[in-house]
Amino acid sequence: MPKVHFKDRNNNLIETVEVTSGASVMEAARFFSKNEYIEGIEAICGGGCVCGTCHVHVDKEWLSKIKPIDEFSPEKEVLEYVDEYDEIHSRCACQIIMQDELDGLVVKIP
């Protein structure tokens, strides 16, 4: 099972979460965390990509390994309205689907 490393804005490790392949990074934060959830990942819409409350910054070494934003997804529009939006690193955690090749993914909670 792949692991996701969640860090705070100061680059301190919050938690490493092991998640089943096919689950999203948002699900890793909300359902697989040993602390019941990762603070800062609210996921109000439950993964529908309409609220931006699962906003994360993807570590630069992982950007080329995750699926890019789909041009037909509302993700880009949603992200433009979140605090600390970064055109390069910002993603909705509900749209990053974990696979074995993403084992070790690092995301920061802005």
C-alpha positions as CSV (number, residue, x, y, z in Angstrom):
1,M,0.0,0.0,0.0
2,P,1.4,3.4,-1.0
3,K,2.1,6.1,1.7
4,V,1.4,9.8,1.7
5,H,3.5,12.2,3.8
6,F,1.5,15.2,5.0
7,K,3.6,18.2,6.0
8,D,2.6,21.6,7.5
9,R,3.5,24.9,5.9
10,N,6.8,24.9,7.7
11,N,7.8,21.6,6.2
12,N,7.3,19.6,9.4
13,L,5.9,16.1,9.1
14,I,2.4,15.9,10.4
15,E,1.8,12.2,9.6
16,T,2.6,9.5,7.1
17,V,-0.5,7.7,6.1
18,E,-0.7,4.3,4.4
19,V,-3.6,4.1,2.0
20,T,-5.0,1.5,-0.4
21,S,-4.3,2.0,-4.1
22,G,-7.3,3.8,-5.8
23,A,-8.1,6.0,-2.8
24,S,-7.5,9.7,-3.1
25,V,-5.1,11.8,-1.0
26,M,-8.2,13.4,0.6
27,E,-9.5,10.0,1.6
28,A,-6.0,9.2,3.1
29,A,-6.3,12.3,5.2
30,R,-9.9,11.8,6.3
31,F,-10.3,8.1,6.6
32,F,-6.9,6.4,6.9
33,S,-5.1,8.7,9.3
34,K,-4.3,7.2,12.7
35,N,-5.5,10.5,14.2
36,E,-8.9,10.1,12.5
37,Y,-8.1,13.0,10.1
38,I,-5.4,15.4,9.0
39,E,-6.1,18.9,10.2
40,G,-6.5,21.3,7.3
41,I,-8.1,18.8,5.0
42,E,-11.8,19.6,5.6
43,A,-13.2,18.0,2.4
44,I,-16.6,19.6,2.9
45,C,-17.9,18.4,-0.4
46,G,-16.8,14.8,0.2
47,G,-14.5,14.6,-2.9
48,G,-16.8,16.2,-5.4
49,C,-14.1,18.8,-6.3
50,V,-16.4,21.8,-5.7
51,C,-15.3,23.3,-2.5
52,G,-11.4,23.5,-2.4
53,T,-11.3,22.6,1.3
54,C,-8.9,19.7,0.6
55,H,-6.4,22.0,-1.0
56,V,-2.7,20.9,-0.8
57,H,0.6,21.9,-2.3
58,V,2.3,18.9,-4.0
59,D,6.0,18.7,-3.4
60,K,8.0,19.7,-6.5
61,E,9.6,16.3,-6.9
62,W,6.2,14.7,-7.3
63,L,4.6,17.1,-9.7
64,S,5.6,15.2,-12.8
65,K,4.4,11.9,-11.3
66,I,0.8,12.8,-10.6
67,K,-1.9,13.0,-13.2
68,P,-2.2,16.6,-14.4
69,I,-5.4,18.6,-13.9
70,D,-8.0,17.4,-16.4
71,E,-9.1,20.3,-18.6
72,F,-12.8,19.3,-18.1
73,S,-12.5,19.1,-14.3
74,P,-13.6,22.0,-12.2
75,E,-10.4,21.7,-10.2
76,K,-8.6,24.6,-11.7
77,E,-11.5,27.0,-11.2
78,V,-12.0,25.8,-7.6
79,L,-8.3,26.2,-6.8
80,E,-8.2,29.8,-8.0
81,Y,-10.4,30.8,-5.1
82,V,-8.6,29.1,-2.3
83,D,-6.2,30.8,0.1
84,E,-2.5,30.3,-0.7
85,Y,-3.2,29.2,-4.3
86,D,0.0,28.3,-6.2
87,E,-0.4,27.8,-9.9
88,I,2.3,25.1,-10.0
89,H,1.9,23.2,-6.7
90,S,-1.8,23.6,-5.7
91,R,-4.1,20.6,-6.1
92,C,-7.4,19.3,-4.7
93,A,-6.4,16.3,-2.7
94,C,-9.7,14.6,-3.8
95,Q,-8.3,14.6,-7.3
96,I,-5.0,12.9,-6.6
97,I,-5.6,9.1,-6.8
98,M,-3.0,7.0,-5.0
99,Q,-1.2,4.2,-6.9
100,D,1.9,2.2,-6.1
101,E,4.0,4.5,-8.2
102,L,3.0,7.4,-5.9
103,D,4.4,5.6,-2.8
104,G,6.1,8.3,-0.7
105,L,4.1,11.3,-2.2
106,V,4.7,14.5,-0.2
107,V,2.0,17.1,0.2
108,K,1.9,20.2,2.3
109,I,-1.2,21.7,4.0
110,P,-1.1,25.4,3.1
